[in-house]
């Protein structure tokens, strides 16, 4: 549920191409520790920018997972385990549709709002939502 479809797909979650970029760059960086450095060859420019973008999106996705889970844990009864809440939030944020039985019509409004936002942001991805929020805030102020 955390790793979504391919680039350009409508699946939620961190796209496979971004996970691949993170893993490739992390492994290349790890191997470069053992290789002699050649200061004349600078190949990190393009790959580094792609890695930075992928890493930022992945980190923001997990931050959103944490914040939404925290909201859910604070407003739900203690009978729900952290594992079930994390499963539910990852499912909502990734737009998967699986449920551990937590979500129903009797949930508190703050829970519903947090889940709707997580579903919306997970579907659109977080960067376009942040850009839209920035543009809207500039229009208002």
DSSP file (Angstrom, degrees, kcal/mol; ACC not computed):
  #  RESIDUE AA STRUCTURE BP1 BP2  ACC     N-H-->O    O-->H-N    N-H-->O    O-->H-N    TCO  KAPPA ALPHA  PHI   PSI    X-CA   Y-CA   Z-CA
    1    1 A X              0   0    0      0, 0.0    13,-0.0     0, 0.0    95,-0.0   0.000 360.0 360.0 360.0 -26.2    0.0    0.0    0.0
    2    2 A X        +     0   0    0      1,-0.1    12,-2.7    11,-0.1     2,-0.7   0.890 360.0  57.8 -78.2 -39.6    2.9    2.3    0.6
    3    3 A X  B    S-a   14   0A   0     10,-0.2    12,-0.2     1,-0.0    -1,-0.1  -0.837  79.9-168.1 -95.2 118.0    4.5    1.8   -2.8
    4    4 A X        -     0   0    0     10,-1.8    12,-0.4    -2,-0.7     9,-0.2   0.004  26.0 -60.7 -93.1-161.6    2.0    2.7   -5.5
    5    5 A X        -     0   0    0      7,-0.4    11,-2.1     1,-0.2    12,-0.3   0.286  66.6 -64.2 -70.7-164.3    1.9    2.2   -9.3
    6    6 A X  S >  S-     0   0    0      9,-0.2     3,-2.1     1,-0.2     5,-0.2  -0.237  70.9 -65.0 -81.9 172.3    4.1    3.4  -12.0
    7    7 A X  T 3  S+     0   0    0      1,-0.3    -1,-0.2     3,-0.1     3,-0.1  -0.325 123.9  17.4 -59.5 134.5    4.8    7.0  -13.1
    8    8 A X  T 3  S+     0   0    0      1,-0.3    -1,-0.3    -3,-0.1     2,-0.1   0.377  96.8 127.2  84.9  -4.5    1.7    8.7  -14.4
    9    9 A X    <   -     0   0    0     -3,-2.1    -1,-0.3     1,-0.1     6,-0.0  -0.331  67.4-125.2 -80.9 168.0   -0.6    6.1  -12.9
   10   10 A X  S    S+     0   0    0     -3,-0.1    -1,-0.1    -2,-0.1     2,-0.1   0.332  72.0 118.6 -93.9   7.1   -3.6    7.0  -10.7
   11   11 A X        -     0   0    0     -5,-0.2    84,-0.1     1,-0.1    -7,-0.1  -0.411  60.7-129.2 -71.2 148.6   -2.4    4.7   -7.9
   12   12 A X        +     0   0    0     82,-1.2    -7,-0.4    83,-0.1    82,-0.2  -0.206  63.6  60.3 -84.1-175.8   -1.6    6.3   -4.6
   13   13 A X  S    S-     0   0    0     80,-0.6     2,-0.4   109,-0.3   -10,-0.2  -0.164 101.7 -38.1  87.4 175.2    1.5    5.8   -2.6
   14   14 A X  B    S-a    3   0A   0    -12,-2.7   -10,-1.8     1,-0.1     5,-0.1  -0.640  74.7-111.6 -75.3 125.1    5.1    6.5   -3.5
   15   15 A X    >>  -     0   0    0     -2,-0.4     4,-2.0   -12,-0.2     3,-0.6  -0.216  15.9-122.5 -63.3 147.7    5.6    5.7   -7.2
   16   16 A X  H 3> S+     0   0    0    -11,-2.1     4,-2.7   -12,-0.4     5,-0.2   0.862 111.3  57.7 -58.8 -39.2    7.8    2.7   -8.1
   17   17 A X  H 3> S+     0   0    0    -12,-0.3     4,-2.0     1,-0.2    -1,-0.3   0.848 107.3  48.4 -63.7 -33.0   10.1    4.9  -10.2
   18   18 A X  H <> S+     0   0    0     -3,-0.6     4,-2.5     2,-0.2    -1,-0.2   0.900 110.9  49.3 -73.6 -40.3   10.8    7.1   -7.2
   19   19 A X  H  X S+     0   0    0     -4,-2.0     4,-2.6     2,-0.2    -2,-0.2   0.920 111.6  50.5 -62.1 -42.4   11.5    4.1   -4.9
   20   20 A X  H  X S+     0   0    0     -4,-2.7     4,-2.9     2,-0.2     5,-0.2   0.917 109.9  49.9 -60.5 -44.3   13.8    2.7   -7.6
   21   21 A X  H  X S+     0   0    0     -4,-2.0     4,-2.6     2,-0.2     5,-0.3   0.913 111.5  48.6 -62.1 -43.7   15.6    6.1   -7.9
   22   22 A X  H  X S+     0   0    0     -4,-2.5     4,-2.3     1,-0.2    -2,-0.2   0.938 114.7  44.9 -62.2 -47.0   16.1    6.3   -4.1
   23   23 A X  H  X S+     0   0    0     -4,-2.6     4,-2.3     2,-0.2    -2,-0.2   0.909 114.4  48.0 -65.9 -42.5   17.4    2.7   -4.0
   24   24 A X  H  X S+     0   0    0     -4,-2.9     4,-2.6     2,-0.2     5,-0.2   0.947 115.3  43.7 -63.5 -48.7   19.7    3.1   -7.0
   25   25 A X  H  X S+     0   0    0     -4,-2.6     4,-2.5    -5,-0.2    -1,-0.2   0.882 113.7  51.5 -66.5 -36.6   21.2    6.4   -5.8
   26   26 A X  H  X S+     0   0    0     -4,-2.3     4,-2.1    -5,-0.3    -1,-0.2   0.906 112.7  45.4 -66.2 -39.8   21.6    5.1   -2.2
   27   27 A X  H  X S+     0   0    0     -4,-2.3     4,-2.2     2,-0.2    -2,-0.2   0.889 113.3  49.7 -71.4 -37.2   23.4    2.0   -3.4
   28   28 A X  H  X S+     0   0    0     -4,-2.6     4,-1.9     2,-0.2    -2,-0.2   0.905 111.8  48.8 -65.0 -40.5   25.6    4.0   -5.8
   29   29 A X  H  X S+     0   0    0     -4,-2.5     4,-0.6     1,-0.2    -2,-0.2   0.899 110.8  51.1 -65.3 -39.6   26.5    6.3   -2.9
   30   30 A X  H >< S+     0   0    0     -4,-2.1     3,-0.6     1,-0.2     4,-0.4   0.887 111.9  46.3 -64.6 -39.1   27.2    3.4   -0.7
   31   31 A X  H >X S+     0   0    0     -4,-2.2     3,-1.2     1,-0.2     4,-0.5   0.805 102.0  65.4 -73.7 -29.1   29.6    1.8   -3.2
   32   32 A X  H 3< S+     0   0    0     -4,-1.9     3,-0.4     1,-0.3    -1,-0.2   0.700  88.0  69.5 -69.0 -16.5   31.3    5.1   -3.9
   33   33 A X  T << S+     0   0    0     -4,-0.6    -1,-0.3    -3,-0.6    -2,-0.2   0.845 103.8  42.8 -65.4 -32.6   32.7    5.1   -0.4
   34   34 A X  T <4 S+     0   0    0     -3,-1.2     2,-0.3    -4,-0.4    -1,-0.2   0.521 103.7  79.2 -92.9  -6.6   34.9    2.2   -1.4
   35   35 A X  S  < S-     0   0    0     -4,-0.5     2,-0.1    -3,-0.4     0, 0.0  -0.754  89.3-103.0-102.5 148.3   36.0    3.5   -4.7
   36   36 A X        -     0   0    0     -2,-0.3     2,-0.3     1,-0.1    -2,-0.1  -0.430  42.8-116.3 -66.2 143.3   38.7    6.1   -5.3
   37   37 A X        -     0   0    0     -2,-0.1     2,-0.6    -4,-0.1    -1,-0.1  -0.606  19.3-159.4 -87.6 141.9   37.2    9.5   -6.1
   38   38 A X    >   -     0   0    0     -2,-0.3     3,-1.2     3,-0.2    -1,-0.0  -0.923   2.7-168.7-117.6 101.8   37.7   11.2   -9.4
   39   39 A X  T 3  S+     0   0    0     -2,-0.6    -1,-0.1     1,-0.3    -2,-0.0   0.685  82.1  63.4 -68.5 -17.7   37.1   14.9   -9.0
   40   40 A X  T 3  S+     0   0    0      1,-0.1     2,-0.8    -3,-0.1    -1,-0.3   0.752  90.7  73.1 -79.0 -22.0   37.1   15.6  -12.7
   41   41 A X    <   +     0   0    0     -3,-1.2     2,-0.7     2,-0.0    -3,-0.2  -0.825  58.7 177.5 -97.6 111.5   34.0   13.4  -13.3
   42   42 A X        +     0   0    0     -2,-0.8     3,-0.2     1,-0.1    -3,-0.1  -0.849  20.7 145.2-114.6  94.9   30.8   15.1  -12.1
   43   43 A X     >  +     0   0    0     -2,-0.7     4,-0.6     1,-0.1     3,-0.2   0.338  50.5  87.8-107.4   4.8   27.9   12.8  -12.9
   44   44 A X  H  >  +     0   0    0      1,-0.2     4,-2.5     2,-0.1     5,-0.3   0.616  63.0  88.7 -82.4 -11.0   25.9   13.5   -9.8
   45   45 A X  H  > S+     0   0    0     -3,-0.2     4,-1.5     2,-0.2    -1,-0.2   0.940  96.9  27.0 -54.4 -63.3   24.0   16.6  -11.2
   46   46 A X  H  > S+     0   0    0      1,-0.2     4,-2.0     2,-0.2     5,-0.2   0.924 124.8  47.7 -69.5 -46.0   21.0   15.1  -12.9
   47   47 A X  H  X S+     0   0    0     -4,-0.6     4,-2.6     1,-0.2    -1,-0.2   0.863 109.4  54.9 -64.7 -35.1   20.7   12.0  -10.8
   48   48 A X  H  X S+     0   0    0     -4,-2.5     4,-2.8     2,-0.2    -1,-0.2   0.900 107.1  49.5 -65.9 -40.5   21.1   14.0   -7.6
   49   49 A X  H  X S+     0   0    0     -4,-1.5     4,-2.2    -5,-0.3    -1,-0.2   0.907 112.7  47.5 -65.1 -41.5   18.2   16.2   -8.5
   50   50 A X  H  X S+     0   0    0     -4,-2.0     4,-2.5     2,-0.2    -2,-0.2   0.908 112.9  49.3 -64.8 -41.9   16.0   13.2   -9.3
   51   51 A X  H  X S+     0   0    0     -4,-2.6     4,-2.9     2,-0.2     5,-0.2   0.926 110.1  50.9 -62.8 -44.7   17.1   11.6   -6.0
   52   52 A X  H  X S+     0   0    0     -4,-2.8     4,-2.5     2,-0.2    -2,-0.2   0.916 111.9  46.9 -59.8 -44.1   16.3   14.7   -4.0
   53   53 A X  H  X S+     0   0    0     -4,-2.2     4,-2.3     2,-0.2    -1,-0.2   0.937 114.6  46.3 -63.4 -47.0   12.8   15.0   -5.6
   54   54 A X  H  X S+     0   0    0     -4,-2.5     4,-2.3     1,-0.2    -2,-0.2   0.901 113.8  49.0 -62.8 -41.6   12.1   11.3   -4.9
   55   55 A X  H  X S+     0   0    0     -4,-2.9     4,-2.8    -5,-0.2     5,-0.2   0.902 109.9  50.7 -66.8 -41.2   13.4   11.5   -1.4
   56   56 A X  H  X S+     0   0    0     -4,-2.5     4,-2.7    -5,-0.2     5,-0.2   0.929 112.0  47.4 -62.1 -45.3   11.4   14.6   -0.6
   57   57 A X  H  X S+     0   0    0     -4,-2.3     4,-2.2     2,-0.2    -2,-0.2   0.918 113.7  47.7 -63.2 -43.5    8.2   13.0   -1.8
   58   58 A X  H  X S+     0   0    0     -4,-2.3     4,-2.1     2,-0.2    -2,-0.2   0.919 113.2  47.5 -64.1 -44.1    8.8    9.8    0.1
   59   59 A X  H  X S+     0   0    0     -4,-2.8     4,-2.3     1,-0.2    -2,-0.2   0.931 112.7  48.5 -64.0 -45.3    9.6   11.7    3.3
   60   60 A X  H  X S+     0   0    0     -4,-2.7     4,-2.5     1,-0.2    -1,-0.2   0.866 108.7  55.1 -63.1 -35.3    6.6   13.9    3.0
   61   61 A X  H  X S+     0   0    0     -4,-2.2     4,-2.0    -5,-0.2    -1,-0.2   0.924 110.9  44.2 -62.1 -44.0    4.4   10.8    2.4
   62   62 A X  H  X S+     0   0    0     -4,-2.1     4,-2.4     2,-0.2    -2,-0.2   0.840 111.1  53.8 -71.6 -32.5    5.7    9.2    5.6
   63   63 A X  H  X S+     0   0    0     -4,-2.3     4,-2.8     2,-0.2     5,-0.2   0.927 110.2  47.6 -63.2 -44.4    5.2   12.5    7.5
   64   64 A X  H  X S+     0   0    0     -4,-2.5     4,-2.5     1,-0.2     5,-0.3   0.890 110.4  52.2 -64.3 -38.5    1.6   12.6    6.3
   65   65 A X  H  X S+     0   0    0     -4,-2.0     4,-2.0     2,-0.2    -1,-0.2   0.917 112.3  46.3 -60.3 -44.0    1.2    9.0    7.3
   66   66 A X  H  X S+     0   0    0     -4,-2.4     4,-2.5     2,-0.2    -2,-0.2   0.932 113.7  46.9 -65.7 -47.1    2.5    9.8   10.8
   67   67 A X  H  X S+     0   0    0     -4,-2.8     4,-2.4     2,-0.2    -2,-0.2   0.926 114.4  46.4 -64.2 -45.5    0.4   12.9   11.3
   68   68 A X  H  X S+     0   0    0     -4,-2.5     4,-2.4     1,-0.2    -1,-0.2   0.895 113.1  50.1 -65.3 -39.0   -2.8   11.2   10.1
   69   69 A X  H  X S+     0   0    0     -4,-2.0     4,-2.8    -5,-0.3    -2,-0.2   0.898 109.5  51.7 -64.1 -40.3   -2.1    8.2   12.3
   70   70 A X  H  X S+     0   0    0     -4,-2.5     4,-2.0     2,-0.2    -2,-0.2   0.923 109.8  48.6 -63.0 -44.6   -1.5   10.5   15.3
   71   71 A X  H  X S+     0   0    0     -4,-2.4     4,-1.8     1,-0.2     5,-0.2   0.935 113.1  48.3 -59.3 -46.2   -4.8   12.2   14.7
   72   72 A X  H  X S+     0   0    0     -4,-2.4     4,-2.1     1,-0.2    -2,-0.2   0.916 111.1  49.4 -62.3 -43.8   -6.6    8.9   14.4
   73   73 A X  H  < S+     0   0    0     -4,-2.8    -1,-0.2     1,-0.2    -2,-0.2   0.836 111.2  50.9 -65.7 -31.6   -4.9    7.5   17.6
   74   74 A X  H  < S+     0   0    0     -4,-2.0    -1,-0.2    -5,-0.2    -2,-0.2   0.838 119.0  33.7 -74.8 -32.5   -5.9   10.6   19.5
   75   75 A X  H  < S+     0   0    0     -4,-1.8    -2,-0.2    -5,-0.2     2,-0.2   0.659 102.8  82.2-100.9 -16.9   -9.6   10.7   18.6
   76   76 A X  S  < S-     0   0    0     -4,-2.1    31,-0.0    -5,-0.2    26,-0.0  -0.516  89.6 -93.7 -86.5 156.1  -10.3    6.9   18.3
   77   77 A X    >   -     0   0    0     -2,-0.2     3,-1.4     1,-0.1    -1,-0.1  -0.261  38.1-109.6 -61.8 157.3  -11.1    4.7   21.3
   78   78 A X  T 3  S+     0   0    0      1,-0.3    -1,-0.1    -3,-0.1    -2,-0.0   0.558 104.9  85.3 -68.6  -8.0   -8.2    2.8   22.8
   79   79 A X  T 3  S+     0   0    0      2,-0.1     2,-0.4     0, 0.0    -1,-0.3   0.712  72.9  84.8 -68.7 -18.6   -9.5   -0.5   21.5
   80   80 A X  S <  S-     0   0    0     -3,-1.4     2,-0.1    -7,-0.1    -4,-0.0  -0.723  77.8-135.0 -88.9 130.4   -7.8    0.1   18.2
   81   81 A X     >  -     0   0    0     -2,-0.4     4,-2.1     1,-0.1     5,-0.2  -0.387  18.4-116.7 -80.0 159.9   -4.1   -0.9   18.0
   82   82 A X  H  > S+     0   0    0      1,-0.2     4,-2.8     2,-0.2     5,-0.2   0.880 116.0  55.9 -62.2 -38.3   -1.4    1.2   16.5
   83   83 A X  H  > S+     0   0    0      1,-0.2     4,-2.4     2,-0.2    -1,-0.2   0.915 107.9  47.5 -61.5 -43.4   -0.8   -1.5   13.8
   84   84 A X  H  > S+     0   0    0      2,-0.2     4,-2.5     1,-0.2    -1,-0.2   0.895 112.8  49.0 -65.4 -39.1   -4.5   -1.4   12.7
   85   85 A X  H  X S+     0   0    0     -4,-2.1     4,-2.8     2,-0.2     5,-0.2   0.928 111.6  48.5 -66.3 -44.5   -4.5    2.4   12.6
   86   86 A X  H  X S+     0   0    0     -4,-2.8     4,-2.6     2,-0.2     5,-0.2   0.904 112.1  50.0 -61.4 -40.8   -1.3    2.5   10.5
   87   87 A X  H  X S+     0   0    0     -4,-2.4     4,-2.1    -5,-0.2    -2,-0.2   0.936 112.6  46.8 -60.9 -46.6   -2.8   -0.1    8.2
   88   88 A X  H  X S+     0   0    0     -4,-2.5     4,-2.4     2,-0.2    -2,-0.2   0.913 113.9  47.0 -63.6 -44.3   -5.9    1.9    7.8
   89   89 A X  H  X S+     0   0    0     -4,-2.8     4,-3.2     2,-0.2     5,-0.3   0.913 111.9  50.0 -66.6 -42.8   -4.1    5.2    7.2
   90   90 A X  H  X S+     0   0    0     -4,-2.6     4,-2.0    -5,-0.2    -1,-0.2   0.887 112.1  49.3 -62.6 -37.3   -1.7    3.6    4.7
   91   91 A X  H  <>S+     0   0    0     -4,-2.1     5,-2.6    -5,-0.2     6,-0.6   0.915 114.7  43.6 -66.4 -43.3   -4.7    2.2    2.9
   92   92 A X  H ><5S+     0   0    0     -4,-2.4     3,-1.0     3,-0.2    -2,-0.2   0.942 116.2  46.7 -66.5 -48.0   -6.5    5.5    2.8
   93   93 A X  H 3<5S+     0   0    0     -4,-3.2   -80,-0.6     1,-0.3    -2,-0.2   0.835 116.1  44.7 -66.5 -33.5   -3.5    7.5    1.8
   94   94 A X  T 3<5S-     0   0    0     -4,-2.0   -82,-1.2    -5,-0.3    -1,-0.3   0.449 107.2-127.4 -87.8  -0.6   -2.6    5.0   -0.9
   95   95 A X  T < 5 +     0   0    0     -3,-1.0    -3,-0.2    -4,-0.4   -83,-0.1   0.903  64.1 138.8  55.0  45.3   -6.2    4.8   -2.1
   96   96 A X      < -     0   0    0     -5,-2.6    -4,-0.1    -6,-0.2    -5,-0.1   0.882  54.7-137.5 -88.3 -44.0   -6.1    1.1   -1.8
   97   97 A X        +     0   0    0     -6,-0.6     2,-0.2     1,-0.4    -5,-0.1   0.387  55.1 131.8 100.9  -3.6   -9.6    0.4   -0.3
   98   98 A X        -     0   0    0    -11,-0.1    -1,-0.4    -7,-0.1     2,-0.4  -0.519  35.3-168.2 -78.6 151.7   -8.6   -2.2    2.3
   99   99 A X        -     0   0    0     -2,-0.2   -11,-0.0    -3,-0.1   -15,-0.0  -0.997  33.1-156.3-143.7 145.8   -9.9   -1.8    5.8
  100  100 A X        -     0   0    0     -2,-0.4    -1,-0.1   -16,-0.2   -16,-0.0   0.242  67.6 -94.1 -98.9  10.8   -9.3   -3.2    9.2
  101  101 A X  S    S+     0   0    0      2,-0.1    -2,-0.0   -17,-0.1   -17,-0.0   0.569  96.9 113.0  92.9  10.8  -12.8   -2.1   10.3
  102  102 A X        +     0   0    0    -18,-0.1     2,-0.4   -26,-0.0   -17,-0.0   0.903  56.5  77.8 -80.8 -42.8  -11.9    1.2   11.8
  103  103 A X        +     0   0    0      2,-0.1     2,-0.3     3,-0.0    -2,-0.1  -0.548  57.9 132.2 -77.7 124.0  -13.6    3.6    9.3
  104  104 A X    >   -     0   0    0     -2,-0.4     3,-1.5     0, 0.0    -2,-0.0  -0.938  68.7 -88.0-155.8 178.7  -17.4    3.9    9.7
  105  105 A X  T 3  S+     0   0    0     -2,-0.3     7,-0.1     1,-0.3    -2,-0.1   0.671 117.0  63.3 -68.6 -17.7  -20.0    6.6    9.8
  106  106 A X  T 3  S+     0   0    0      2,-0.0    -1,-0.3     3,-0.0     3,-0.1   0.449  74.6 118.4 -89.8   1.1  -19.7    7.0   13.6
  107  107 A X  S <  S-     0   0    0     -3,-1.5   -31,-0.1     1,-0.1     5,-0.0  -0.299  76.0 -92.6 -64.8 151.5  -16.1    8.2   13.6
  108  108 A X     >  -     0   0    0    -33,-0.1     4,-2.1     1,-0.1     3,-0.3  -0.235  32.4-115.1 -61.9 154.7  -15.4   11.8   14.9
  109  109 A X  H  > S+     0   0    0      1,-0.2     4,-2.8     2,-0.2     5,-0.2   0.872 115.2  55.9 -60.6 -40.1  -15.4   14.6   12.4
  110  110 A X  H  > S+     0   0    0      1,-0.2     4,-2.3     2,-0.2    -1,-0.2   0.878 107.8  50.3 -62.3 -36.5  -11.7   15.4   13.0
  111  111 A X  H  > S+     0   0    0     -3,-0.3     4,-2.3     2,-0.2    -1,-0.2   0.928 111.4  47.8 -63.6 -46.7  -10.9   11.8   12.0
  112  112 A X  H  X S+     0   0    0     -4,-2.1     4,-2.6     2,-0.2    -2,-0.2   0.910 112.3  48.9 -63.1 -43.1  -13.0   12.0    8.9
  113  113 A X  H  X S+     0   0    0     -4,-2.8     4,-2.6     2,-0.2     5,-0.2   0.925 111.4  49.6 -63.4 -44.8  -11.4   15.3    7.8
  114  114 A X  H  X S+     0   0    0     -4,-2.3     4,-2.3    -5,-0.2    -1,-0.2   0.899 113.7  46.3 -61.2 -40.6   -7.9   13.9    8.4
  115  115 A X  H  X S+     0   0    0     -4,-2.3     4,-2.5     2,-0.2    -2,-0.2   0.881 110.9  51.2 -71.5 -38.1   -8.7   10.8    6.4
  116  116 A X  H  X S+     0   0    0     -4,-2.6     4,-2.6     2,-0.2    -2,-0.2   0.929 112.9  46.5 -63.6 -43.8  -10.4   12.8    3.5
  117  117 A X  H  X S+     0   0    0     -4,-2.6     4,-3.1     2,-0.2     5,-0.3   0.912 112.5  49.9 -64.0 -42.3   -7.3   15.0    3.4
  118  118 A X  H  X S+     0   0    0     -4,-2.3     4,-2.4    -5,-0.2    -2,-0.2   0.901 112.8  47.1 -62.8 -40.4   -4.9   12.0    3.4
  119  119 A X  H  X S+     0   0    0     -4,-2.5     4,-1.8     2,-0.2    -2,-0.2   0.918 115.0  45.8 -67.0 -43.1   -6.9   10.3    0.7
  120  120 A X  H  X S+     0   0    0     -4,-2.6     4,-2.3     2,-0.2     5,-0.2   0.936 116.6  43.5 -66.1 -47.7   -7.0   13.5   -1.4
  121  121 A X  H  X S+     0   0    0     -4,-3.1     4,-2.2     1,-0.2    -2,-0.2   0.890 113.2  52.7 -67.2 -39.0   -3.3   14.3   -0.9
  122  122 A X  H  < S+     0   0    0     -4,-2.4  -109,-0.3    -5,-0.3    -1,-0.2   0.853 112.1  46.4 -63.3 -34.2   -2.3   10.6   -1.5
  123  123 A X  H  < S+     0   0    0     -4,-1.8    -2,-0.2    -5,-0.2    -1,-0.2   0.904 122.4  33.0 -75.0 -42.5   -4.3   10.6   -4.7
  124  124 A X  H  < S-     0   0    0     -4,-2.3     4,-0.3    -5,-0.2    -2,-0.2   0.684 113.3-116.9 -86.2 -18.3   -2.9   13.8   -6.1
  125  125 A X     X  -     0   0    0     -4,-2.2     4,-1.1    -5,-0.2    -3,-0.1   0.182  23.8 -96.8  80.8 153.8    0.6   13.5   -4.6
  126  126 A X  H  > S+     0   0    0      1,-0.2     4,-2.5     2,-0.2     5,-0.2   0.812 112.8  61.7 -76.7 -32.6    1.8   16.0   -2.0
  127  127 A X  H  > S+     0   0    0      2,-0.2     4,-2.5     1,-0.2     5,-0.2   0.946 105.4  46.3 -64.2 -49.3    3.9   18.3   -4.2
  128  128 A X  H  > S+     0   0    0     -4,-0.3     4,-2.4     1,-0.2    -1,-0.2   0.879 113.3  51.3 -59.9 -35.1    1.0   19.5   -6.4
  129  129 A X  H  X S+     0   0    0     -4,-1.1     4,-2.6     2,-0.2    -2,-0.2   0.922 110.7  47.6 -66.7 -42.9   -1.1   20.0   -3.3
  130  130 A X  H  X S+     0   0    0     -4,-2.5     4,-2.3     2,-0.2    -2,-0.2   0.894 112.2  49.7 -64.4 -39.7    1.6   22.1   -1.6
  131  131 A X  H  X S+     0   0    0     -4,-2.5     4,-2.6     2,-0.2    -2,-0.2   0.924 112.3  48.0 -64.1 -44.2    2.0   24.2   -4.8
  132  132 A X  H  X S+     0   0    0     -4,-2.4     4,-2.7     1,-0.2     5,-0.2   0.921 111.7  49.6 -62.0 -44.8   -1.7   24.7   -5.0
  133  133 A X  H  X S+     0   0    0     -4,-2.6     4,-2.3     2,-0.2    -1,-0.2   0.889 111.3  49.9 -62.4 -39.1   -1.8   25.7   -1.3
  134  134 A X  H  X S+     0   0    0     -4,-2.3     4,-1.9     2,-0.2    -2,-0.2   0.926 112.3  46.8 -64.3 -45.6    1.1   28.1   -1.8
  135  135 A X  H  X S+     0   0    0     -4,-2.6     4,-1.7     1,-0.2    -2,-0.2   0.902 113.5  48.6 -64.0 -41.3   -0.6   29.7   -4.8
  136  136 A X  H  X S+     0   0    0     -4,-2.7     4,-2.0     1,-0.2    -1,-0.2   0.884 109.8  51.6 -66.6 -37.7   -3.9   30.0   -3.0
  137  137 A X  H  X S+     0   0    0     -4,-2.3     4,-2.2     1,-0.2    -1,-0.2   0.848 108.5  51.7 -68.7 -32.1   -2.3   31.5    0.1
  138  138 A X  H  < S+     0   0    0     -4,-1.9    -1,-0.2     2,-0.2    -2,-0.2   0.859 109.8  50.1 -69.7 -34.4   -0.6   34.1   -2.1
  139  139 A X  H  < S+     0   0    0     -4,-1.7    -2,-0.2     2,-0.2    -1,-0.2   0.883 113.3  45.6 -68.6 -38.8   -3.9   35.0   -3.7
  140  140 A X  H  <        0   0    0     -4,-2.0    -2,-0.2     1,-0.2    -1,-0.2   0.904 360.0 360.0 -72.8 -42.0   -5.6   35.4   -0.3
  141  141 A X     <        0   0    0     -4,-2.2    -1,-0.2    -5,-0.2    -2,-0.2   0.423 360.0 360.0-100.3 360.0   -2.8   37.5    1.3
